C-alpha cells in the first residue's frame, strides 16, 4: 500500500513566506486610486497578553466597520481554528483551541515523532463581511479574508523576513520536555510545558533556523494590516449585490463538484503556508510539480484526475487525495484529506 503525504512535507518548514505572500497580495490588490502605503503600512503596537489559554489584544487606530472578526489558524488542522469578535475599539479575546487528548496530532515540521509532535498556532487573519479580498469561505464561517495581524516587535512589523525581528508563537505539547535544536527549525533547545506555551521567536536568516525564547518579550505589541474596506466595497460592487456573510454573489466561488477537468488543464502557481508550488496539468492526465521551499527545489511527475469533487495526484510520494473548491475565475484551493493546510492555486499568466 502506498503511503499518503502532504505536498507540504517536501522540504523544511518556515513561517515567513506566509506573511510575505499575504503582505504582497494586500499590496497588489489595492486599486490605483487608493494610497497603498498609507492604507497598508502595519498599524501598532497595541497591547497584548496571554491569560488562561486566551490571547488578549487590542488593535490601535481601529476604525473598521466591516471587519468584525479574526481567526487563529492551527498549522495542519483547519478544524481546530478558533474565532473571536473584534470590538468597536479593536479589543479581542481569542481562545487557543482545545486539543483532543486522543489525537496524535502535531505539526509535521515541529517536534519529534518519538518524543512528541508539537501543535503550532501563529497565523491570524482578519475577516470581513465584504468580498473584496477573497471569496467567502465555508471554512471561515462565510466571511472573507481581508488582512492579517501579528504580535511582534517593530522590526518584524516593518520587515517580516529580516533577521533579528521578533514575533509571538503559541506551541502546544502533550508532555513537558526539552525541545532539542532543530526540531522546530530552532537554533536553540528550549523547555516546553504540557498544554499551550507562549514563545518569542527571534528570526534567523531567511528560512531559519530561529531562536525560541519562552514567554512574551515586553517589546511585543499587536500590529495589523488590511485591505481598505472602501476599496473592497468598490470591488465587491462589481461582483455582488451587497452579499452578506455566507450569501452567494453573482460570481460566487463554485463548489468543488462543479469544477470541470478541462478547466484545470494548464499551468498554476500555488502556495501552502510557506511552500511555493508550480503545477502543470496536461489533458493526457500527466502532471508536473515543482515545490520551492527555503531555496530548495524538488520536481516530481505523475498523474492527476478529478472525480466527484475530489482531486487526485498519483506521484512517487504516494496517492494524494484532496477536496477541491474553485475560489474565483482563475483560482482554486485544495484542502482536507491529504492536505495538512489549504493549498491555494492561481492560474499562471
KOLSE-942211 format. One record per atom (N, C-alpha, C): residue in three letters; y, z, x. Coordinates in steps of 0.2 Angstrom, whole numbers, padded with zeros to 4 digits, always signed. Each point is the difference from the previous one (the first is absolute). Layout:
AlaYZX...
! end
This chain:
Unk-0006+0000+0004Unk+0006+0000-0004Unk+0006+0000+0004Unk+0005-0004-0001Unk+0006-0001+0004Unk+0005+0006-0002Unk+0003+0003+0005Unk+0005+0005-0001Unk+0006-0003-0003Unk+0004+0004-0004Unk+0006-0001-0003Unk+0006+0003+0004Unk+0005-0004+0002Unk+0006+0003+0004Unk+0006-0002-0003Unk+0005+0004+0001Unk+0007-0002-0002Unk+0003-0005+0006Unk+0004-0005-0002Unk+0003-0004+0005Unk+0005+0005+0004Unk+0002+0005-0002Unk+0004+0004+0004Unk-0003+0004+0005Unk-0007-0001+0001Unk-0004+0004+0005Unk+0001-0004+0007Unk+0003-0007-0001Unk+0000-0004+0006Unk+0006+0003+0004Unk-0001+0003+0006Unk+0005+0003+0004Unk+0001+0007-0001Unk+0005+0003+0004Unk+0002+0007-0001Unk+0006+0000-0005Unk+0000+0006-0003Unk+0005+0001-0006Unk+0007+0003+0003Unk+0006-0002-0003Unk+0006+0003+0002Unk+0004+0000-0007Unk+0006+0003+0000Unk+0003+0000-0007Unk+0007-0004+0001Unk+0003-0001+0006Unk+0006-0003+0000Unk+0001-0007-0004Unk-0005-0004+0000Unk+0001-0007-0003Unk+0001+0001-0007Unk-0003+0005-0003Unk+0001+0000-0008Unk+0008+0001-0001Unk+0003+0005+0004Unk+0007+0001-0001Unk+0004-0006+0002Unk-0002-0004+0005Unk+0004-0005+0003Unk+0000-0006-0005Unk-0006-0001-0003Unk-0001-0006-0005Unk+0004+0002-0006Unk-0001+0006-0003Unk+0004+0002-0006Unk+0008-0001+0001Unk+0002+0002+0006Unk+0007+0000+0002Unk+0002-0007+0000Unk-0004-0005+0003Unk+0002-0007+0000Unk+0000-0003-0007Unk-0005+0002-0004Unk+0000-0003-0007Unk+0006+0002-0004Unk+0002+0006+0001Unk+0006+0003-0003Unk+0006-0004+0002Unk+0001-0002+0006Unk+0005-0003+0003Unk+0001-0008-0003Unk-0006-0003+0001Unk+0000-0007-0002Unk+0000-0002-0007Unk-0001+0005-0004Unk+0000-0001-0007Unk+0007+0001-0003Unk+0004+0003+0003Unk+0007+0001-0002Unk+0004-0006-0001Unk+0002-0002-0006Unk+0004-0006-0001Unk+0006+0000+0005Unk+0002-0007+0002Unk+0006+0000+0004Unk+0006+0003-0002Unk+0001+0001-0007Unk+0006+0003-0002Unk+0000+0007+0001Unk-0005+0003+0002Unk+0000+0007+0001Unk+0000+0002+0007Unk+0004+0005+0002Unk+0000+0002+0007Unk-0006+0004+0002Unk-0005-0004+0004Unk-0006+0003+0002Unk+0001+0007+0004Unk+0005-0001+0005Unk+0001+0006+0004Unk+0002+0006-0004Unk+0005-0001-0004Unk+0003+0006-0004Unk-0005+0003-0005Unk-0005-0005-0003Unk-0004+0002-0005Unk-0007+0003+0003Unk-0002-0002+0006Unk-0007+0001+0002Unk+0000+0005+0006Unk+0006+0002+0003Unk-0001+0004+0006Unk-0003+0007-0003Unk-0004+0003+0004Unk-0003+0006-0002Unk+0005+0006-0002Unk-0001+0003-0006Unk+0005+0005-0002Unk-0003+0007+0001Unk+0003+0004+0003Unk-0002+0007+0002Unk+0004+0003+0005Unk-0002+0006+0002Unk-0007+0004-0002Unk+0001+0005-0005Unk-0005+0000-0004Unk+0000+0005-0006Unk-0005+0006+0002Unk+0001+0005-0003Unk-0005+0006+0001Unk-0007-0001-0002Unk-0005+0003+0004Unk-0007-0001-0001Unk-0004+0006+0002Unk-0005+0001-0003Unk-0005+0006+0002Unk-0007-0002-0003Unk-0004+0005+0002Unk-0007+0000-0003Unk-0002+0006-0003Unk-0001+0001-0007Unk-0001+0006-0003Unk-0007+0000-0004Unk-0005+0003+0002Unk-0006+0001-0004Unk-0003-0007-0002Unk-0001-0005+0005Unk-0002-0006-0001Unk+0004-0005-0004Unk+0007+0002+0000Unk+0005-0004-0004Unk+0005-0002+0005Unk+0001-0007+0001Unk+0006-0002+0004Unk+0006+0000-0004Unk+0005+0004+0003Unk+0006+0001-0004Unk+0006-0004+0004Unk+0004-0003-0004Unk+0005-0004+0003Unk+0006-0001-0004Unk+0006-0003+0003Unk+0005-0002-0004Unk+0003-0006+0004Unk+0002-0005-0004Unk+0003-0006+0003Unk+0007+0001-0001Unk+0004-0001+0005Unk+0008+0000-0001Unk+0002-0006-0002Unk+0006+0000-0003Unk+0004-0006-0002Unk-0005-0004-0005Unk-0003+0003-0004Unk-0005-0003-0005Unk+0003-0002-0006Unk+0001-0006-0001Unk+0004-0002-0006Unk-0004-0005-0004Unk-0007+0000+0000Unk-0004-0004-0003Unk-0001+0001-0007Unk+0000-0005-0004Unk-0001+0001-0007Unk-0007-0003-0003Unk-0003-0004+0004Unk-0006-0003-0002Unk-0006+0001+0005Unk+0001+0005+0004Unk-0005+0002+0005Unk-0002+0007-0001Unk-0004+0001-0005Unk-0001+0007-0002Unk-0006+0004+0003Unk-0004-0004+0004Unk-0006+0003+0003Unk-0002-0002+0007Unk-0003+0004+0003Unk-0003-0002+0007Unk-0008+0001+0000Unk-0003-0003+0004Unk-0007+0001+0001Unk-0002+0001+0007Unk-0005+0005+0001Unk-0003+0001+0007Unk-0006-0004+0000Unk-0001-0004+0005Unk-0006-0004+0001Unk-0005+0003+0005Unk-0006+0001-0001Unk-0005+0003+0004Unk-0004-0006+0004Unk+0000+0000+0006Unk-0003-0006+0004Unk-0007-0001-0003Unk-0002-0006-0002Unk-0007-0001-0002Unk-0002+0002-0006Unk+0004+0003-0005Unk-0003+0002-0006Unk+0006+0001-0005Unk+0002-0006-0003Unk+0006+0000-0005Unk-0002+0004-0006Unk-0006+0002-0001Unk-0001+0004-0006Unk+0002+0007+0001Unk+0002+0002+0006Unk+0002+0007+0002Unk+0008+0000+0000Unk+0003-0006-0001Unk+0008+0001+0001Unk+0003+0004-0006Unk+0005+0003+0002Unk+0003+0005-0005Unk+0008-0002-0001Unk+0002+0002-0006Unk+0007-0002-0002Unk+0004+0006-0001Unk+0007-0001+0000Unk+0005+0005-0001Unk+0006-0003-0003Unk+0003+0003-0005Unk+0007-0002-0003Unk+0005+0001+0005Unk+0005-0004+0000Unk+0006+0001+0004Unk+0006+0002-0004Unk+0003+0006+0001Unk+0005+0002-0005Unk+0007-0004+0001Unk+0004+0001-0004Unk+0007-0004+0000Unk+0003+0002+0007Unk-0001+0005+0003Unk+0004+0002+0006Unk-0005-0001+0006Unk-0006-0004-0001Unk-0004-0002+0006Unk-0005+0005+0002Unk-0001+0006-0004Unk-0005+0005+0002Unk-0007-0002-0003Unk-0005+0002+0004Unk-0007-0002-0002Unk-0005+0006+0003Unk-0006+0000-0004Unk-0005+0005+0003Unk-0007-0004-0001Unk-0002-0002+0005Unk-0006-0005+0001Unk-0006+0004+0002Unk-0005+0000-0005Unk-0006+0003+0002Unk-0005-0004+0005Unk-0003+0004+0005Unk-0005-0004+0004Unk-0006+0000-0004Unk-0004-0005+0000Unk-0006-0001-0005Unk-0005+0005+0002Unk-0004+0002-0005Unk-0006+0004+0001Unk-0006-0005+0002Unk-0003+0003+0005Unk-0006-0004+0003Unk-0006+0003-0002Unk-0004-0004-0004Unk-0006+0003-0002Unk-0005+0002+0005Unk-0003+0006+0000Unk-0004+0003+0005Unk-0006-0004+0002Unk-0003-0003-0006Unk-0006-0004+0001Unk+0001-0007+0004Unk+0007-0002+0000Unk+0001-0006+0003Unk-0001+0000+0008Unk-0003-0005+0002Unk+0000-0001+0008Unk+0006-0005+0001Unk+0006+0002-0001Unk+0005-0004+0000Unk+0005+0001+0006Unk+0003-0005+0003Unk+0005+0001+0005Unk+0002-0007+0003Unk+0005+0000+0003Unk+0003-0007+0003Unk-0005-0002+0005Unk-0001-0006+0000Unk-0005-0003+0005Unk+0003+0000+0007Unk+0007+0001+0000Unk+0003-0001+0007Unk+0002+0007+0002Unk-0002+0006-0003Unk+0002+0006+0002Unk-0006+0005-0001Unk-0002+0003+0005Unk-0005+0005+0000Unk-0006-0003+0003Unk-0005+0004+0000Unk-0007-0001+0004Unk-0005+0001-0005Unk-0005-0005-0001Unk-0005+0000-0005Unk-0004+0007+0001Unk-0002+0001+0006Unk-0004+0006+0001Unk+0004+0007-0001Unk+0007+0000+0001Unk+0003+0006+0000Unk+0004+0000-0007Unk+0001-0005-0003Unk+0003-0001-0007Unk+0006-0004+0000Unk+0000-0005-0005Unk+0006-0004-0001Unk+0006+0003-0003Unk+0006-0002+0001Unk+0006+0003-0002Unk+0004-0005-0005Unk+0002+0003-0005Unk+0004-0004-0005Unk+0007+0000+0002Unk+0003-0006+0000Unk+0007-0001+0002Unk+0004-0002-0006Unk+0006+0004-0001Unk+0005-0002-0005Unk+0006+0000+0003Unk+0004-0006+0000Unk+0006-0001+0003Unk+0005-0005-0003Unk-0003-0005-0004Unk+0004-0005-0003Unk+0002+0002-0006Unk+0007-0001-0001Unk+0003+0002-0007Unk+0004-0006-0002Unk-0001-0002-0006Unk+0004-0005-0003Unk+0004+0002-0006Unk+0006-0003-0001Unk+0004+0001-0005Unk-0002-0005-0006Unk+0000+0002-0006Unk-0002-0004-0005Unk+0005-0001-0006Unk+0001-0006-0002Unk+0005-0002-0005Unk-0003-0002-0006Unk+0004+0000-0006Unk-0001-0003-0006Unk+0001-0008+0000Unk+0004-0002+0005Unk+0001-0007+0001Unk-0005-0004+0004Unk+0000-0006-0001Unk-0005-0005+0003Unk+0003-0003+0006Unk+0005+0002+0003Unk+0004-0003+0005Unk-0004+0000+0007Unk-0003+0005+0002Unk-0003+0000+0007Unk-0008-0002+0000Unk-0004+0002-0005Unk-0007-0002+0000Unk-0002+0000-0008Unk-0005-0004-0001Unk-0002+0000-0007Unk-0003+0006-0002Unk+0001+0002-0006Unk-0002+0007-0003Unk-0008+0000+0001Unk-0002+0006+0002Unk-0007+0001+0002Unk-0003+0005-0004Unk-0006-0001-0002Unk-0004+0005-0004Unk-0001+0006+0005Unk-0001-0001+0007Unk-0001+0005+0004Unk+0006+0004+0001Unk+0006-0002-0002Unk+0006+0004+0001Unk+0002+0002-0007Unk-0004+0001-0005Unk+0002+0002-0007Unk+0004-0005-0003Unk+0000-0006+0002Unk+0004-0006-0003Unk+0007+0000+0003Unk+0001+0004+0004Unk+0007-0001+0004Unk-0001-0005+0005Unk+0006-0002+0003Unk+0000-0004+0006Unk+0003+0003+0006Unk-0002-0002+0006Unk+0002+0003+0006Unk+0007-0002+0002Unk+0005+0004+0001Unk+0007-0002+0002Unk+0002+0002+0007Unk-0003+0005+0003Unk+0002+0002+0006Unk-0005+0005+0003Unk+0002+0004+0005Unk-0004+0005+0004Unk+0004+0006+0002Unk-0003+0005+0001Unk+0003+0006+0003Unk-0005+0003+0005Unk+0004+0004+0005Unk-0004+0003+0005Unk+0004+0006+0002Unk-0004+0005+0003Unk+0002+0006+0002Unk+0000-0001+0008Unk+0006+0000+0003Unk+0000-0002+0007Unk+0007+0003+0003Unk+0000-0002+0007Unk+0007+0002+0003Unk+0004-0007+0000Unk+0006+0001+0002Unk+0005-0006+0000Unk-0002-0006+0004Unk-0003+0002+0006Unk-0003-0006+0004Unk-0005-0004-0003Unk-0005+0003-0004Unk-0005-0004-0003Unk+0003-0004-0006Unk+0005+0003-0003Unk+0003-0003-0006Unk+0004-0006+0002Unk+0002+0000+0006Unk+0004-0006+0002Unk-0004-0005+0004Unk-0005+0002+0003Unk-0005-0005+0003Unk-0007+0002+0000Unk-0004-0002-0005Unk-0006+0003-0002Unk-0005-0001+0006Unk+0000-0006+0003Unk-0005-0001+0005Unk+0002+0003+0007Unk+0006+0003+0001Unk+0002+0002+0007Unk-0003+0006+0002Unk-0003+0001+0006Unk-0003+0006+0002Unk+0005+0006+0000Unk-0003+0006-0001Unk+0004+0006+0000Unk+0002+0002-0007Unk+0000-0005-0005Unk+0002+0002-0007Unk-0005+0005-0003Unk+0002+0004-0005Unk-0005+0005-0003Unk+0000-0001-0007Unk-0006+0000-0003Unk+0000+0000-0007Unk-0006+0005-0002Unk+0000+0002-0007Unk-0005+0005-0002Unk-0007-0004-0002Unk-0005+0003+0001Unk-0007-0002-0003Unk-0003+0006-0003Unk-0004-0002-0005Unk-0004+0006-0003Unk-0008-0002+0001Unk-0003+0005+0003Unk-0007-0002+0001Unk-0005+0006-0003Unk-0005-0003-0003Unk-0005+0005-0003Unk-0007+0000+0003Unk-0002+0006+0001Unk-0007+0001+0003Unk-0004+0004-0004Unk-0007-0001+0000Unk-0004+0005-0003Unk-0002+0006+0004Unk+0001-0001+0006Unk-0001+0006+0005Unk+0005+0001+0004Unk+0001+0006+0003Unk+0005+0002+0005Unk-0003-0002+0007Unk+0003-0004+0004Unk-0002-0002+0006Unk+0005-0002+0005Unk-0002-0002+0006Unk+0005-0004+0004Unk-0001-0007+0000Unk+0005-0004-0001Unk+0000-0007-0001Unk+0001-0003+0008Unk-0005-0003+0002Unk+0001-0002+0007Unk+0004-0006+0001Unk+0003-0001+0006Unk+0004-0006+0001Unk-0004-0006-0001Unk+0004-0005-0004Unk-0003-0006-0001Unk-0003+0000-0007Unk-0002+0005-0003Unk-0003+0000-0007Unk+0005-0003-0005Unk+0006+0001+0000Unk+0005-0002-0005Unk+0005-0004+0004Unk-0001-0004+0005Unk+0005-0004+0004Unk+0005+0005+0003Unk-0003+0006+0002Unk+0004+0005+0002Unk-0001+0001+0008Unk+0006+0001+0003Unk-0001+0001+0008Unk-0002+0007+0002Unk+0001+0005-0005Unk-0001+0007+0001Unk-0005+0003-0005Unk-0004+0005+0003Unk-0004+0003-0005Unk+0004+0005-0004Unk-0002+0002-0006Unk+0004+0005-0004Unk-0005+0003-0005Unk+0002+0006-0002Unk-0004+0004-0005Unk+0002-0002-0007Unk-0006+0000-0005Unk+0002-0002-0007Unk-0004+0006-0004Unk+0003+0002-0005Unk-0003+0005-0004Unk-0003-0003-0006Unk-0004+0003-0004Unk-0004-0002-0006Unk+0006-0001-0005Unk-0001-0006-0004Unk+0005-0002-0005Unk+0006-0004+0003Unk+0005+0000-0003Unk+0006-0005+0002Unk+0004+0004+0006Unk+0002-0004+0004Unk+0004+0002+0006Unk+0006-0005+0001Unk+0006+0003+0002Unk+0006-0004+0001Unk+0000-0001+0008Unk+0002-0006+0002Unk+0001-0002+0007Unk+0006-0004+0001Unk+0003+0001+0006Unk+0005-0004+0002Unk-0003-0004+0005Unk+0001-0007-0001Unk-0003-0005+0004Unk+0005-0003+0005Unk+0000+0000+0006Unk+0005-0003+0005Unk-0003-0007+0002Unk+0004-0005-0002Unk-0003-0007+0001Unk+0000-0001+0008Unk-0006-0003+0002Unk-0001-0002+0006Unk+0002-0008+0001Unk-0003-0003+0004Unk+0002-0008+0001Unk-0002-0003-0007Unk+0002-0006-0001Unk-0002-0004-0006Unk-0007+0000-0001Unk-0003+0003-0005Unk-0007+0000-0002Unk-0003+0007+0003Unk+0004+0004+0003Unk-0003+0006+0003Unk-0003+0000+0006Unk-0004+0005+0003Unk-0001+0006-0004Unk+0006+0005-0001Unk+0000+0004-0005Unk+0006+0005-0002Unk-0002+0007+0002Unk+0005+0004+0000Unk-0001+0007+0001Unk+0001+0004-0007Unk-0005+0004-0001Unk+0000+0004-0007Unk+0001+0007+0002Unk+0006+0003-0003Unk+0002+0006+0000Unk-0001+0004-0007Unk-0004+0005+0000Unk-0001+0004-0006Unk+0007+0003-0003Unk+0001-0001-0007Unk+0006+0002-0003Unk+0005-0005+0000Unk+0006+0001-0004Unk+0005-0004-0001Unk+0006+0002+0004Unk+0002-0004+0005Unk+0006+0001+0004Unk+0006+0001-0004Unk+0005+0004+0003Unk+0006+0002-0004Unk+0005-0006-0001Unk-0001-0005+0004Unk+0005-0006+0000Unk-0003-0005-0005Unk-0005+0001-0003Unk-0003-0005-0005Unk+0004+0000-0007Unk+0001-0005-0003Unk+0004+0000-0006Unk-0003-0006-0004Unk+0002-0001-0007Unk-0003-0005-0004Unk+0005-0006+0000Unk-0002-0006+0002Unk+0003-0006+0000Unk-0003-0005-0006Unk+0004-0004-0003Unk-0002-0004-0004Unk+0004-0007+0000Unk-0004-0005-0001Unk+0003-0007+0000Unk-0003-0004-0006Unk+0004-0004-0003Unk-0003-0003-0006Unk+0004-0007-0002Unk-0003-0004-0003Unk+0003-0006-0003Unk+0005+0002-0005Unk+0006-0003+0001Unk+0005+0002-0005Unk-0002-0001-0007Unk+0001+0004-0005Unk-0002+0000-0007Unk+0004-0006-0003Unk+0007-0001+0001Unk+0003-0005-0003Unk-0002-0007+0002Unk-0002-0001+0007Unk-0003-0006+0002Unk-0007-0001-0004Unk-0004+0005+0000Unk-0006+0000-0003Unk+0000-0002-0008Unk+0006+0002-0003Unk+0001-0001-0007Unk+0001-0008-0001Unk+0004-0003+0005Unk+0002-0007+0000Unk-0006-0004+0001Unk-0005+0002+0004Unk-0006-0004+0001Unk-0004+0001-0006Unk-0001+0006-0002Unk-0004+0002-0006Unk+0002-0005-0006Unk+0006-0001-0001Unk+0003-0003-0006Unk-0003-0008+0000Unk-0002-0002+0006Unk-0002-0007+0000Unk-0008+0000-0002Unk-0003+0005+0000Unk-0007+0000-0001Unk-0003+0004-0006Unk+0005+0004-0002Unk-0002+0005-0006Unk+0005+0001-0005Unk-0002+0003-0005Unk+0005+0001-0006Unk+0000+0008+0000Unk+0003+0003+0005Unk+0001+0007+0000Unk-0007+0004-0001Unk-0005-0002+0004Unk-0006+0003+0000Unk+0000+0007+0002Unk-0003+0004-0003Unk-0001+0007+0002Unk-0006+0001+0004Unk-0001+0006+0002Unk-0006+0001+0004Unk-0007-0001-0004Unk-0004-0005+0003Unk-0006-0001-0003Unk+0000-0006-0005Unk+0006-0002-0001Unk+0001-0006-0005Unk+0000-0007+0004Unk-0003-0005-0002Unk+0000-0006+0003Unk+0006-0004-0001Unk+0002-0004+0006Unk+0006-0004+0000Unk-0002-0007-0002Unk+0004-0005+0000Unk-0001-0007-0002Unk-0004-0003+0006Unk+0000+0003+0006Unk-0004-0002+0006Unk-0004+0006+0003Unk-0005+0002-0004Unk-0003+0007+0002Unk-0004-0002+0006Unk-0002+0006+0003Unk-0006+0000+0005Unk-0006-0001-0004Unk-0004-0005+0001Unk-0006-0001-0004Unk-0006+0004+0002Unk-0005+0001-0005Unk-0006+0004+0002Unk-0004-0004+0004Unk-0004+0003+0004Unk-0004-0003+0005Unk-0005-0005-0003Unk-0002+0001-0006Unk-0005-0005-0003Unk+0003-0006-0001Unk+0007+0000-0001Unk+0004-0007-0001Unk+0001-0004+0006Unk-0001+0003+0006Unk+0001-0004+0006Unk-0005-0006+0000Unk+0002-0006+0002Unk-0005-0005+0001Unk-0001-0001+0007Unk-0006-0002+0002Unk-0002-0001+0007Unk+0004-0005+0003Unk+0002-0005-0004Unk+0004-0006+0003Unk+0007+0003+0002Unk+0002+0005-0003Unk+0007+0003+0002Unk+0000+0003+0006Unk-0006+0003+0002Unk-0001+0004+0006Unk+0000-0004+0006Unk-0002-0007-0001Unk-0001-0004+0006Unk+0006-0001+0004Unk+0000+0001+0006Unk+0006-0001+0005Unk+0001+0006+0005Unk+0005+0001+0003Unk+0002+0004+0005Unk+0004+0006-0003Unk-0002+0006+0003Unk+0003+0006-0003Unk+0002+0005+0006Unk+0005+0004-0001Unk+0002+0005+0004Unk-0001+0007-0003Unk-0003+0004+0003Unk-0002+0007-0003Unk+0002+0006+0004Unk+0001+0006-0003Unk+0001+0006+0003Unk-0004+0005-0003Unk-0003+0005+0004Unk-0004+0005-0003Unk+0003+0007+0004Unk+0005+0003-0003Unk+0003+0006+0004Unk+0002-0003+0006Unk-0003+0000+0006Unk+0002-0001+0006Unk-0003-0006+0003Unk-0004-0004-0003Unk-0004-0006+0002Unk+0003-0006-0003Unk+0002-0005+0005Unk+0002-0006-0002Unk-0006-0005-0001Unk-0001-0004-0005Unk-0006-0004-0001Unk+0003-0007-0002Unk-0003-0005+0003Unk+0000-0007-0002Unk-0006-0002-0003Unk+0000-0004-0005Unk-0006-0002-0003Unk+0000-0007-0003Unk-0005-0004+0002Unk+0000-0007-0003Unk-0006-0001-0004Unk+0001-0002-0006Unk-0005-0001-0005Unk-0001-0007-0001Unk-0006-0003+0001Unk-0002-0007-0001Unk-0003-0002-0006Unk+0001-0006-0003Unk-0003-0001-0007Unk-0008+0000+0001Unk-0002-0001+0006Unk-0008+0000+0002Unk-0003+0007-0001Unk+0005+0005+0000Unk-0003+0007+0000Unk+0000+0003+0007Unk+0002-0004+0005Unk+0001+0003+0006Unk+0007+0004+0001Unk-0001+0006+0004Unk+0006+0004+0001Unk+0001+0001+0007Unk+0006+0000+0002Unk+0002+0002+0007Unk+0005+0006-0001Unk-0001+0005+0004Unk+0004+0006+0000Unk+0002+0002+0007Unk+0006+0002+0001Unk+0003+0003+0006Unk+0003+0007-0001Unk-0002+0005+0003Unk+0004+0006-0001Unk+0004+0002+0006Unk+0006+0003+0000Unk+0004+0001+0005Unk+0002+0007+0000Unk-0002+0005+0004Unk+0002+0007+0000Unk+0001+0002+0007Unk+0006+0004+0001Unk+0001+0003+0006Unk+0000-0005+0006Unk+0002-0007-0002Unk-0001-0005+0005Unk-0006-0003+0001Unk-0005+0002-0003Unk-0007-0002+0001Unk-0002-0005-0006Unk-0003-0005+0002Unk-0002-0005-0005Unk-0008-0001-0001Unk-0002-0001-0006Unk-0007-0001-0001Unk-0001-0005-0005Unk-0004-0005+0001Unk-0001-0006-0004Unk-0007+0000-0003Unk-0001-0001-0006Unk-0007-0001-0003Unk+0000-0006-0005Unk-0006-0002-0001Unk-0001-0006-0005Unk-0005+0002-0004Unk-0001-0003-0006Unk-0005+0001-0005Unk+0001-0004-0006Unk-0002+0003-0006Unk+0001-0003-0006Unk+0004+0005-0005Unk+0003-0004-0005Unk+0003+0004-0005Unk-0002-0003-0007Unk+0001+0005-0005Unk-0001-0002-0007Unk+0004+0004-0005Unk+0000-0003-0006Unk+0004+0004-0005Unk-0004+0000-0006Unk-0002+0005-0003Unk-0004+0000-0006Unk+0002+0006-0005Unk+0002-0001-0006Unk+0001+0005-0005Unk+0005+0006+0003Unk+0005-0003+0003Unk+0006+0005+0003Unk-0002+0003+0006Unk-0006-0001+0003Unk-0002+0003+0007Unk+0001-0005+0005Unk+0003+0002+0005Unk+0001-0005+0006Unk-0005+0003+0006Unk-0004-0005+0002Unk-0006+0002+0005Unk+0001-0004+0006Unk+0000+0004+0006Unk+0000-0003+0007Unk-0007+0001+0003Unk-0003-0005+0002Unk-0006+0001+0004Unk+0001-0002+0007Unk+0001+0005+0004Unk+0002-0001+0007Unk-0005+0004+0004Unk+0000+0000+0007Unk-0005+0003+0004Unk+0001+0008+0000Unk+0006+0002-0002Unk+0001+0007-0001Unk-0004+0003-0006Unk-0002-0005-0005Unk-0004+0003-0006Unk+0002-0004-0006Unk-0002+0002-0005Unk+0002-0003-0007Unk+0005+0004-0003Unk+0006-0002+0000Unk+0006+0004-0003Unk+0001-0002-0007Unk+0000+0004-0004Unk+0002-0001-0007Unk+0007+0004-0002Unk+0004-0004-0003Unk+0007+0003-0002Unk+0002-0002-0007Unk+0003+0005-0003Unk+0004-0002-0006Unk+0006-0004+0002Unk+0002-0005-0005Unk+0005-0004+0002Unk+0005-0001-0006Unk+0007+0000+0002Unk+0005+0000-0005Unk+0005-0005+0002Unk+0002-0005-0004Unk+0006-0004+0002Unk+0007+0004-0001Unk+0004+0001+0005Unk+0006+0004-0001Unk+0006-0004-0001Unk+0000-0007+0001Unk+0006-0004-0001Unk-0003-0008+0001Unk+0005-0004-0001Unk-0002-0007+0001Unk-0003-0002+0007Unk+0002+0004+0005Unk-0002-0001+0007Unk-0003+0006+0003Unk-0003+0004-0004Unk-0003+0006+0003Unk-0006+0003-0004Unk-0004+0004+0004Unk-0006+0003-0004Unk-0001+0006+0005Unk-0004+0005-0003Unk-0002+0006+0004Unk-0008+0001-0001Unk-0003+0003+0005Unk-0007+0002-0001Unk+0000+0007+0001Unk-0004+0003-0005Unk+0000+0008+0000Unk-0007+0002-0002Unk-0001+0007+0001Unk-0006+0003-0002Unk-0006-0003+0003Unk-0006+0003-0002Unk-0007-0003+0003Unk+0001+0001+0008Unk+0000-0006+0003Unk+0000+0000+0008Unk+0006+0002+0003Unk+0006+0000-0004Unk+0006+0001+0003Unk+0002+0007+0000Unk+0001+0003+0006Unk+0002+0007+0001Unk+0007+0001-0002Unk+0004-0006+0000Unk+0007+0001-0003Unk+0002-0007-0003Unk+0005-0001-0004Unk+0002-0007-0002Unk+0001-0005+0005Unk-0002-0006+0000Unk+0001-0005+0004Unk+0004-0005-0004Unk+0007-0001+0002Unk+0004-0004-0003Unk+0001-0007+0004Unk-0001-0006-0004Unk+0001-0006+0003Unk+0006-0004-0003Unk+0003-0004+0004Unk+0005-0005-0003Unk-0002-0007+0003Unk+0001-0005-0004Unk-0001-0007+0003Unk+0004-0002+0006Unk-0003-0003+0005Unk+0003-0002+0006Unk+0004-0006-0002Unk+0006+0000+0002Unk+0004-0006-0001Unk-0002-0006+0004
! end
